[in-house]
Amino acid sequence: MLRWQLAHGVQHVRSHVDVCDPSLLALRALVELREEARGLIDLQLVAFPQQGILSFDNGPDLMRKAVELGADVIGAIPHYELTREDGVESVKFAMALAQEHGLRVDIHCDETDDEHSRFVETMAAETIRRGMSGRVTASHTTAMHSYNAAYASRLITNIARAGMHMVTNPLDNAVLQGRFDQGPIRRGHTRVKQLLEAGVNVAIGHDSVMDPWYPLGTADPLQAAFVLAHLGHMSGVTELRTLMDMITVAPAAALGVADYGLRDNGPADLVVFDATSEAEALRLQRPRFLVLRAGRVLAGTRPARSFVRWHGEEEEVNFQPL
């Protein structure tokens, strides 16, 4: 899977590793992979309690053990806990553990159509109280699309005040959300435009690539951005540019990547698209012509050529606008 991502130009990956296993076997294996991939892809590992922290046997101890084994980020999934009170406490536990060890936080939060799932407000409050601005990410938050306007407005104000990062996952959530709806069916993503307007850093994630939740992925952030252009009504000229920012500079900020971007005397970590503009790359889902790290070519694509037979003559088709 990392090879797929590298071919698509991805050089930084945050992966949620299920720690609801007394052996923590998956985390141990991925810690080894993180070292093997170093210099090609930077891999951040999130201690992720898929079945909850307080609602799983020895959940808190497993989270602490995951930190000892080398987890980079603390996760949680409060809407999977047994009660709302447990969900709130799981957020507080995760934030306290991260603060204790100087780690970042990335919580699968309110990934449901239930308008009563409101744990992201606890995340915002804890971020403010603990002074953890810039180190906390809420992923999914699809319940936000069902909140009433007054509550959503106040919540977004507090998210901005907290300096939180938000990650929307257009591919998975378009498939998973709205399954109880008979019509109209909700689109399955958070309030992207309102969050952006409030100054919140919003990134696009891929989430699953090939698993029961989402079996159709290609590990390409450009594909996820293309889908959000449709689901999020983000087809304007400036919005298309924003979508490209949401798979580059925005996630880099959420991951804490230092000195991200092109600059004089920089490390020459860059991706070259076979396209003349960001909008063209997005529209045509163009391949990555070259992927460089520290000036070294790590991957590339030899673009395919399409042709048609027009009145007996073969003509190349490049799909450029007329």
N, C-alpha and C positions, 0 to 999 in steps of 0.2 A: 504493500500500500504506500509506503514512503517513496518507493520508486515512481509510482503514479504521480504523487504530489510533486516530486522533484521535477518530473517532466512537464508539469503544469506551471512551474516557476515558484512553487511554494518552498520557502527556506526556513520558515518558523511554524511549528505545529504545537498546539496545545491539545493533549489527549486526556480524556477522562477515563481513569482506570478503576474498575470496580474493586472495592476493598472489602466487600461483604463476603469474605472467604478467609477463614482462620489462618490458612497458609500464606495468604497474600502472594500467591504464585504469579499472577498476572503482573503485579507491580514489580516483583523481583526480575521477571523476564524483561520488562520494558525499561527498567533501570539499566540493564545490560545493553539493550538496544540503543538507548540514549547515548551511551558512550561509543558504541559502534558507529552511530550515524554522525557523531560530532565532526564538524568541518564540512558536512554536506547539508544537514538539516538540524536546526536547533529544536530539540524536543522537550517541551514542558509537560510534566506528568501531574495530573490532578488526582488527589486522593478522593475518589468519588464513591459514596455509599449508596449504591443503586437501590437498596431496600430501606434506606433511612439510617440515621445514626442512633436515635433513641429507641427506634422500633425494631432494631436488629440486635440479637444477642451479642453483648460485648462490643457494640458499635463504637462507643467512645474510645475504648482501648485499641481497637483496630485502627482507628483514625490516628491515634498517637503513634502506634507502631509504624504506620505508613510514613509518617514524618521521619521517624528514625531511619527508615529504609531509603529515604531520599526523595520523597514526593516534593515537588516544587510549589504546588498550589493546593489550597484547601477547598474542597467542594462540599456540597450538601444537596438534598432534594426534599425540602420541607413539606411539599404537598403530598409526599408519599408516607409521611409519618402517620401514626395511628390517630392522633388528634391534632386540632389546630394548636393547642398549647404545646404539644411535642414539637410541632413544626417551628414555632417561634423559638423554643429552647434550642433546637438543632441549629438554627441560624446563629444564635448567640454563642453556642459552643464552637461552631466553625470559625466565627470571627475572632473569638478569644484565642483559639489555638493558632490561628494565623498570626495574630498580633504577638503572641508569646514567642514565636519562632521567626518573626520578620518575613513571613511569606505573603503571597497574594491570595485572593479569594475568587473563586469562580463557582457560582451556585446555579444549578438547574432550578429555576424559580418560577412557580405558577405556570407550569407547562400543562395547561388544562383550559377547557372552555368554561369552567366554573367561575362565575363572577365573584364568588365569595372567597376565592383563593387570593390572598392579599399579603403574601409574605415578603414581597419586594419592599413594602413600606418598612418592615422590620430591618431589612438589609440597609435601607437608606438611613434609618435612625441610628443603627449600630455604627455605620460608617462615619457619621457625623460625630457621635459621642466618643468614638475611639480615635478620631483623627486619622482615618485611613483613606482619605481622599486620594483617588488615582490608583488605588491598589485593589479595588473591588469590582467584580464583574457579575452582572445578572444575565444569565442566558435564557433564551426563549421568551419568558413573561407573556405568553399568549393569552392568559386570562385578561390582560389589560385591554384586549379588543372588546371585552364584554362589560367593562366598568362603565358606570354612568359618567357623563361628561364632567360634572362638578368634582367627583372624587379623582378621576383621571388627571384633571388639571392640577389639583393640589399635589398629587403623587409625583407627577412629572417635575413640578417645581422643586420638590424635596430631593428627587434623584439628581437634578442639576446642582442643587446646593451641596449635595454630598460628594459631587465629583465622581460619580460612578460611571462605569462603562456598561454598555448594553450590547448584547449580541442577539441578532435575529437569525433564524435558520429557515430560510424560505422553502427549501426542498422538503425536509422532513415535516415541517409543520403544516405545509400545504396538504400533505398526505394524511397526517395524523389528526389534525384538529377538524372540528366541525362534523365529526362522525355521528353525533347524536342529532344533528340538525336535519329537518325534513325540507327546509327551504324557507327563506334564503339560507344558503350554507356559508358560514364564515370562512374568510380566506386563510386564517390560521397564522397570522403573524402579529407582532406587537405594534404599537402606535409609532411607527418609524418617523413619519413626518413631524408629528408633534414633538417627539423627543429631539429631533434635529433642530427644530425651530427654537427649542429651549436651550440649545447649546450643549446638549448631551452628546458624548462620543458614542456613536452607534456603528457597530461593525457587523459584517455578514459572516456567519459561520456555515460550515457544511454539515456538521454533526455526523450522523451515520453516513457510511458510504455504501456498504453492502452488508446488510443484516436484516432481521425480520422487521425492524422499524422502517427501514428504507433500503430496498434492494437495488435501486436504479442509479446510484451515484457513480461518478467518474473521478472524484477527488479534485474537481476543478472549481476553484472559487468563482471563475468567470461565469460558469453555468448557474451558480446560485444567484449571482448578481443579475443575470438575464431574467431569471424567474421573478425576482423581486421587482424588477422594472414593470412587470405586468401586475403582480399581486398588490404592489404598493402604489400604483399609479405614478410611477417615477419615470416617465418617458420624455420629459422636457429636456432641452439642451443642457441646462445646468444640472438637472437631476441625473442625467446619464454620467456626467463627470463626477457627481457625488457618489454614485454607485461604484465607480472605480476607486474612489478614496475609501469606500467602505470595505474593500478587499485588500487594501494596501496600508495607508497611513493610520486608519482607524484601528484595525486589529493590532498593528504594531504598537500603538499606544496602550491598548488593553493588555498586551503581553509584556509591556515594559521594555521593548526593544530599544536600546540606546542608540542615538545618532542615526536614526533611520532616514533613508532617502539619499538621492544623488547630491553630491557637492564636490567642490574642488578638493583634490587630495583625499577623497573618500576611499573606502575599501573596494569600490567597483562591484558591489553586490547589486545585480540588476537583471531585469527580464526584458527581452526584446520581442515585441509582438510582430507578427507578419501582418501589419496593418498601418494605415496612414494616420490614424487618430484613435483616441480612446473610444469614441462612439462606434467607429468601424470595427474595432476589436470586439466590442460588446455585441454589436448587431450580428456580425458574422461568426462569432465564437471562434476567433482566429487562433491558430496554434502559437505556441511559444517558439519563435525562431531560434533564440538562444537564451540560455539561463546561465548566468555567470555568478561566481562567488569569489571575492577577492581577486577579480580579474581572470579567474580560471573558468573555462567552460565546463559546466557540470551536465548539461543536457541541451537538447535541441530537437527541432522537428524539420524534416524535409517536406515542405508543403505539397500536397497532392494537387494535380491539375485536372480540371474538368473540361469536357468538350462536348459539343453538339454537332450533329450532321445537318447542315442547312443547305438544302437544294444540292445535295451530293458533296458539298465541301465541308471539311472538318474545321471547326472554329473553337478556339479556347474560350471558356467562360470564366470570368474572374469575379462575377457577382458584384461589381462596382455599381453604384447608382447611376442611372442614365442622366 
